[in-house]
Amino acid sequence: MTRTVEPIVEPATPADFDAIRELTVGVYRDEELAATTYLTELGDVEGRAGRAELLVARLDGRVVGSVALVLDGDFGEVTAGPSEAGFRMLVVDPAARGAGIGELLVRTCLDRARTADKATMVLSTDPRMTAAHRLYERLGFRRLPERDWSPVPGVDLLVYERDV
C-alpha cells in the first residue's frame, strides 16, 4: 500500500485525548511495559496536558503516536533544572511502526526544546524498550547511568540525554 500522506506532528487538542489514552494505555498494557497501577497514570491524559505539552503524530488524519514534552517545571523526575527539557510516554501505534513516527516525535521535541532555549533533552526509559533505545542512540542520545532512578520498587528506569 502506498501512503499519499506523510506523517505530521502537532500539538494535541482535547479532541485528541481519548485517542492518546487508548493508544498509550493499549501499547503499554499489550506489550506488558507497565504495571496495572501505572496504567491509571498513563490514562490520565488531561492531567498530563496540565504538566506537559502533548504532541500527536497523525498519519492520514489518524493519531498514530504521542509524546509528553516537558519544557517547564517537572513531570515525574525527568528534568533536573531549568536548562533541561524532557519527554515522557512516547508511544507509536504498532501498526504504524517503521514509518519514522517515533523519530519524527523525538525530532519535534528537540526542535521545540531548542526554540525554548533549553540546553539538554533528557528522558527516562524502561530497560525493556530496546527498540526505543536504538532510536535514541541513533539520534545522538547518550546514557546517563548516574541519573537512573526507580519511581516505585521493582521499576528501574534508564536515563538518556542529548544536547539540543
SVG drawing of the C-alpha trace seen along z (x, -y; Angstrom):
<svg xmlns="http://www.w3.org/2000/svg" viewBox="-13 -30 40 38">
<polyline fill="none" stroke="black" stroke-width="0.4" points="0.0,0.0 1.4,-3.4 0.9,-6.2 -0.1,-9.5 0.2,-11.5 3.3,-12.0 3.1,-11.9 2.8,-15.2 3.3,-16.2 1.3,-18.9 0.1,-19.9 -2.7,-17.7 -6.1,-19.2 -8.7,-18.0 -10.4,-16.2 -7.3,-14.0 -7.3,-13.0 -9.3,-9.8 -7.1,-8.6 -4.0,-9.4 -5.4,-7.5 -6.4,-4.5 -3.1,-4.3 -0.9,-4.9 -2.7,-2.5 -3.1,0.1 0.6,0.2 1.9,0.3 -0.7,2.9 -0.5,5.1 3.4,5.1 3.5,5.6 5.5,2.5 3.6,1.2 2.1,2.5 -1.6,2.3 -1.3,-0.6 0.7,-2.7 -2.0,-2.3 -4.1,-4.7 -1.4,-7.4 -1.0,-6.6 -4.7,-7.1 -4.7,-10.5 -4.2,-12.5 -6.0,-15.5 -3.6,-15.6 -0.6,-15.1 -1.8,-18.0 -1.6,-20.3 2.1,-19.4 3.5,-18.9 2.9,-19.9 1.2,-16.9 2.1,-16.3 0.5,-13.9 1.6,-12.3 -1.0,-11.9 -1.0,-9.7 -3.9,-10.1 -5.6,-12.1 -5.4,-9.4 -3.4,-9.7 -0.6,-7.1 1.8,-8.5 2.0,-10.7 4.6,-12.2 4.5,-14.5 7.1,-17.2 8.3,-18.9 9.7,-22.4 9.0,-23.9 8.6,-22.5 8.9,-18.9 6.8,-15.8 7.9,-12.6 11.5,-13.5 12.5,-13.8 14.3,-17.2 16.9,-18.3 16.9,-22.1 15.7,-25.0 18.2,-24.3 16.7,-20.8 13.7,-19.7 12.4,-16.2 9.9,-13.9 7.8,-11.1 5.3,-8.5 6.5,-8.3 4.2,-5.9 3.7,-4.8 0.8,-2.6 2.2,0.8 0.5,0.8 2.5,-2.4 5.9,-1.4 8.7,-1.5 7.3,-4.7 9.5,-7.1 6.8,-8.2 8.9,-7.8 11.9,-9.7 9.6,-12.4 8.2,-12.8 11.7,-12.9 13.0,-15.4 10.0,-17.6 10.6,-17.6 14.3,-18.5 13.2,-21.4 10.7,-22.7 13.3,-22.5 15.8,-24.4 13.2,-27.1 12.6,-27.3 16.4,-27.9 16.9,-24.6 20.4,-23.2 19.7,-19.5 16.9,-17.0 16.6,-14.1 14.4,-11.1 13.7,-8.0 13.0,-4.7 12.3,-1.1 15.2,1.3 12.9,3.5 12.3,0.8 15.3,1.8 13.9,0.5 13.4,-2.9 17.0,-2.8 18.3,-2.1 16.4,-5.1 17.7,-7.4 21.2,-6.3 20.9,-6.8 19.7,-10.3 22.7,-11.2 21.4,-10.5 23.8,-9.0 23.2,-7.1 23.4,-8.9 23.6,-5.9 24.3,-8.2 20.7,-9.6 19.0,-6.2 16.1,-6.0 13.3,-4.0 9.8,-5.6 8.5,-2.6 10.1,0.5 10.7,3.0 10.7,0.4 14.1,-0.8 14.4,-3.4 17.4,-4.3 18.2,-7.9 19.4,-9.3 20.4,-12.8 21.4,-14.8 22.3,-18.4 19.7,-20.3"/>
</svg>
